[in-house]
Amino acid sequence: MTTPLNARIHIGDAGQVLAAVPHLLGFTPSDSLVLLGLHATGDAGAFGLTLRMDLPPPEHRRALTEYLSTGPPVRRGITGAIVVLVGTGPGDPRPQEEDAAEEGQLPQPELVAMLREGFAEAGIDVLHELWAPRIEAGARWRCYDDPACRGRIPDPKRTVLGAAMAASGSVTFDSREELQRLVAPESERIRARWAARLAAMIEDGEQARREGGGVHRDVEVALAGIRRTAAGEALTEDDQLRILLALSDHRVRDLCLGLAAGEWARPAEQLWLSLVRKAPEPEVAEVAALLAFSAYLRGEGAMASVALERVESSRPEHVLGCLLRRALDSGISPTEIAEIAKDTMTDARLMIEAEES
């Protein structure tokens, strides 16, 4: 994820960098390895990539190092990196509390050494190697390579980046679990009722209507829902069910991908998020994939990831979901994935035109 609104952070100010991590991820991490990839120039640089992983057990350190030193950072042309460890992770007996983390006792030193070596081989300068027990105002932080390099984290909400995020309307969640709850099923009772109603709609001829050439009407159903959402109009349950049914046609879904890059992006994502929380399986997969794509295009990798988890739990073989997961894991930029989406939309239009001819 790139830094929003061109907010500036000096690379030399490690406390400010740590305070920026929750905003760059979209949530406050715990027991995590966070890699901040930069296009660095002197003591400043542009954030070009932000990756977070759970701190690995000892037997997985080497594989994680190989992934980070040969994968997304290299593919994105990263020239500098800041390595941030939060907490301790499995298999490390070192204490997590900052007062107990004396010189030589910082967690996961073997992993940090592996990363340093791997990035050196890849030609990526490691600008900082930082540790904090947690990222919050007043927490102590330490450097791995310099015992004198230490300090306290400023309040993340009161930093320049925090203010920029608030002004832009973006939300930084307190944890990844809070972010997951945002896309979690709202009610099993509602999902069961919607599943029964969708089945009845198909039996009543809705499916036959679509197969008979009504794809344009289905596109209009989806677009009308987005326009009404933008206008602040409430959608009835029938409205939402018709939109879900329309999106079950992959051509309609693929055409809706284009909305993520235009003036309707925000209301479309708002609608997808609302439907993800109510939709039953397997219909949830289509709308969750649209939510993931929209978040991905905005650089919100964390939201994209939790939305993809809904796709994967419902339909592991889902083609669009698999494509987005590979893109996310490979570090493909939002610009590149937008180009792929254009091809998908073109294919959808061609299929519709072929059906009508």
N, C-alpha and C positions, 0 to 999 in steps of 0.2 A: 504494500500500500504506500502511496506517495504522500508526502506532507501536504495537507490541504491549505488552500488560501495563501500559499507561499510564505507561511510562517517560518521564521529563521531560528535555528538552534545551532550554537557554536559547538563543534565536535569536541573542543577542549573542555567544555563544561559538562563533566560526566553526570552531575546531579540533574541538570536539565535534560540530558539525554534519557536518563532513567525515568524521569517524570513524564517524558513524551511517550514511553512505551505503551501504556494503556490506550492512548489516543491513536497511535499508529496501528495497534492490533484491533481496536474496537472494544476491548475488555481488559480488565486487570488480570494478568497471568499469575499463576502460582505453580511451584515445582516445575518450572519451565526453562527451556533453553530458547532464547530469542536472538535471532540474527538480524541485525540491521545492515542491509547492504546499501552502499553509497557510491555515487559518482563523486569522488572526493577531490577537492582542490584546496590545498593548504589546510587551514584550521576550520574550513567550512565545506559543505557538500550538500548534494541533493539526495534525499532518501529515494532509492530506486526499488527497494524490495524489503519486505518485512516478513520473516518466517518465524513461527513458533512451533516448538515440539515439546512433548513431555520429556523431562530429564530421563535418559535411558538407564537401564541396568548395565552393569559392567560388560556383559557379553554382547551388548548392542552398540557400544560406543564406536567401534571401528566402522560398522556399517553406516551409522549416522554421519560420521566424519566424511566418508566417501561420498555420500549423497550430497552433503552440503558443499564439499570442495570440488565436485565435478558436475553438479546439476544446476539448479535454478540460478545461483549467483553468477556462474560462468555464462550461462545462456543469456542472462540479462545484461552482460557487460559490466558487472560490478567491479570497481577498482579498489574499494575500501570496505572494511567490515568492522562493526562493533558487536562483540559477543557479550551477551547479557545472560547471567544465570540467576534465577530466582528460586529460593528455597534450597533443598538438598537433593531430593530424588531418591529412587530405590538403590539399595546396595551401598550407600555411603553413610558411615557411622558418624560423620562430623556433625556437630550441633548446628541447628538452624538459627538459633538466636544470635543476634549480632554481637552481644557482649561476650559470647563464648567463642566467637570466631577470631581467635588470635592469629598472629602471623604464622603462616604455614598450615593453618587448619581450615582454610576455605574449602567448601565442598567441591567435589568433582574436579580436582586438579588434573587427573589423568585425561579426562575429556577435553579440558581446555588446552592441554599440551598437544593432543592429537589434532585439534582444530587449528591450532597455530601452525603446526607442521603442514597440514593439508592445504591451508590457504596460502602458505608460502610457496608450495609447489604449483599452485594455480595462479600465482602472480597477483594475489589479492593481499593488500596491506591490512593488517589487523591494527586498528587505531586505538581500540580499548578492549580490555577484558574485565568486565565488571560483575560483581556479585552483590546481591541484597537479599535479606531473608524474605522480604515482601516489598511491594512497591506501594508506599503510602507516605503521606507527609511525615517527615521527621525520622523515618527509618534510616539506619546507618547503611552506607555502601562502602565497598572496598574494591581495590584493584588487585588482580592476580600478580602483576609483574612489578609492583612498586608498593612496599608496605606503607610508605608515606602518603600514597594516593588514597584518600578516603574522605568521607563527608556525610552529609545528611540530605535525603531527598526532599526537594521543595514540594509544596502541595501541588499535585498534578493539575488540579482544577484552576490554580491561580497562575499557571505558566502562560507564556505567549501562545503556545499551541493549544492549551486548554481553552483559553479565551476565544481563539479562532474557531475551534470546534463548536463551542457553545453558540457563537455568533452565526455559524453556518447551519445550525439546527441539528448537527450530528450528535449522536448519543454514544457515550462511552460506558459500557456496562461494568458492573462491579466484578463479574466473573464470567467465565465461559458458560457455566451452568445457567446463569441468568439469561444469557443470549439463547441458549438451547430452549429455555422455557418460553421464550418469545414465539418460537415456531412449533411448540409442542401441542398435541391435540387439546382442544379446549374442553371437550366433554365427550366421553364415550357414548353417552346417550344420544347426543346430537349426531355423532358420526354414524351410529346404528340407524337412526331415523333417516338420515340422508342416503345411506346405502340402500335402504328399502325403497325410498322414493325414486332414486335414480334407476333402480331396477324396474320399477313400475313405469317410469317414463319411457324407457327403452321398449318395454313390452307393449306399450300403447302406441308404438309406431314412430317414436322419435328417431330411433336408429335407422329405420327404413327411410325416413324423410331425408336424413343426411346423405345416405347412400344414393338417393335419387337426385342429387345435384344441389342440395341446399347449403353447400359450404359457404357461399357468400352471405347467406342469412346468419350462419353461425359466426362468421367473422363480425358481422354487425352486432350480434348479441354481445360478444366480448367487448367490442369498442363502445357500445352504448353503456355497458357496465362501468367502463373506465371513465367515460365522460360524466356519468352521474356521480361517480366517486369524487372526481375533481370538483364537481359543483357542490359537494357536501350533502348530496341526497342519499338517504338510506336505501339500501337494496333489500327487497323482500327475500325470504327464503326461496321462493320460486325463481326469482331473478338469479340468485347465486347458483342454484341447481342447474339452470339452463346454461349459465356460463361454464360450469364444470363439464357439462355434457358437450358443449361446443368445443372445449379445449381437449376433449378426449380424441378428437380428430387431429392427428399430428400436423396436418397442413395448417389448420387454424392456429395451433400452438406455435408452429414455426414462424408464421406470419406475425404473431404477437411478439416475437423476439425483437423485432425492429422498434418496438415502442420504448425499449430501454435506452435508446440513444436519442430520443426526441423530447418534445415538449410534454408528452404524456407520461414520461418516465416515472415521476413521483406518484401520481394517482394509480398508475398500473401496478407499481410495486406495493402500494398500500392495499390494493384489491387482492393481489396474489397472497400477501401476508394474511389477510383476513380469511381467505379461502383455505389456506394451508392448515389453519387451526381447526377447521370444521370438516374438511373433506375426508371421506372414507377411502380405504384402499380398494382398488388400485388407482382411483382417479386423483388422489393426492399427488402422485408422482409427477403428473404433467404441470400442475400449478407450482409445485415445489421446485421443479427444474426452471420454470420461468422466474421464480423468486431468486434462485441461485444465480442465474444469468444476469439479472438486473443488478444484484449486489456485486457480482464480479466486475461488471462494467464500471461501477462506481469506485472500484478499488477496495470494496469491503470484503476482503477475503474470509474473515471470520464468519460473517453472515452467510456468505456463499457456502461455506463448508457445513454449517449446521443445517442449512436448507437441503444440501445434497445428502446429508445423513437421513433426512426424511424420505428422499427418493430411494436411497439404497435399502432402507428398511422395508419399503413397500415393493420395489421392483429392482432388484440388484442388477438385472440385465438391461435396464433402461438405457437406450442408446445415447440420448442427449445427456443424461446424468453421468454416464461413463465418460463421455467426451469432456464434460466440464471438470470431472474429478481428475482426469489425466492432465488437463490444462493447469489446474490449480496445483497439483503435485509437481508439475514440471516447471512451474514458474513462468508460464506463458503470460505475457502482459495483457491487460484489458484491451489494448488497441488491436493486438493480434487476434484475440478471441472475437472481437467485433467483426473482423474481416471474415472469420470462419462463419459467423452467424449470417453475414450477408449472403454467402453461398447457400446456406441452409434455406434462407427465405426465398432466394431465387428458385431453388429446386421446388419449394412448395408452390410457388406461383405457376411454374411450368406444369406441375402435376394437375393443378386446377384447370389450367387452360387446355391440357390434353384431354381431361375428362369432359370438358364442355364442347370440344370440337367433334 
